[in-house]
Amino acid sequence: MSRTTLTSRTFNQNVTEAKRSALEHPVFITDRGNITHVLLNIDHYKEITRNSANIIDLLAMPDAEDIDLEVEPLKDNILKPGDFS
């Protein structure tokens, strides 16, 4: 996927161009060299957020009884008291 990266100054000077670019691909906006924002068109945003599960659904784990969990025993001395001297 292609992308455009703009400094915040360039974005402020060319908002229309950034919006046009966002119709095709994400536009990353940087502040002092770090990406701080992403501009997406609404259709792309809806697409990537459409089927996201919420935390309650993830914690419920309706098929948890089908999971085979095998846990290896802890090795000796794996837990040691902290040395605060």
C-alpha positions in Angstrom: 0.0 0.0 0.0 1.3 3.4 -1.0 1.4 6.2 1.5 2.2 9.9 1.8 4.1 11.5 4.7 3.9 15.2 5.3 5.3 17.4 8.0 2.7 19.2 10.1 3.7 22.5 8.5 3.3 21.1 4.9 0.0 19.6 5.9 -1.3 23.0 7.2 -0.2 24.7 4.0 -1.7 22.0 1.7 -4.8 20.6 3.4 -6.6 20.2 0.1 -3.8 18.2 -1.4 -3.6 16.0 1.8 -7.3 15.3 1.5 -7.0 14.3 -2.1 -4.1 12.0 -1.3 -6.1 10.4 1.6 -8.7 9.3 -1.0 -6.1 6.9 -2.4 -4.0 5.9 0.7 -3.3 7.0 4.3 -1.5 10.3 4.8 0.9 10.3 7.7 1.6 13.6 9.4 4.8 14.1 11.3 5.7 16.5 14.1 9.4 17.0 14.7 10.1 13.8 12.7 7.7 11.6 14.6 4.4 10.4 13.0 1.7 11.9 15.1 -1.5 11.6 13.0 -2.9 9.6 10.1 -5.5 11.0 7.7 -7.8 8.4 6.2 -10.9 8.8 4.0 -14.0 7.7 5.8 -14.6 4.6 3.7 -11.1 3.2 4.5 -11.7 4.0 8.2 -15.0 2.2 8.2 -13.4 -0.8 6.4 -10.6 -1.2 9.0 -12.9 -0.7 12.0 -15.9 -2.6 10.8 -15.3 -6.0 12.4 -13.3 -5.1 15.4 -14.2 -7.0 18.5 -14.6 -5.2 21.8 -12.8 -6.1 25.0 -15.9 -7.8 26.4 -16.2 -10.1 23.4 -12.5 -10.9 23.5 -12.5 -11.8 27.2 -15.7 -13.9 27.0 -13.9 -16.4 24.8 -17.0 -18.5 23.9 -14.9 -21.4 22.5 -12.5 -21.5 25.5 -13.5 -25.1 26.4 -12.0 -26.2 23.1 -8.5 -24.9 23.9 -6.0 -27.4 25.1 -3.7 -25.6 27.5 -0.5 -27.4 28.4 1.7 -25.6 30.9 5.2 -26.6 31.7 6.2 -26.6 35.3 8.4 -23.8 36.5 12.1 -24.5 36.8 13.7 -24.3 40.3 14.9 -20.9 41.4 13.0 -19.1 38.7 11.4 -16.8 41.3 14.0 -15.1 43.5 13.4 -12.4 46.1 14.6 -9.0 45.0 17.9 -7.7 46.3 17.2 -4.2 47.7 20.6 -3.7 49.4 
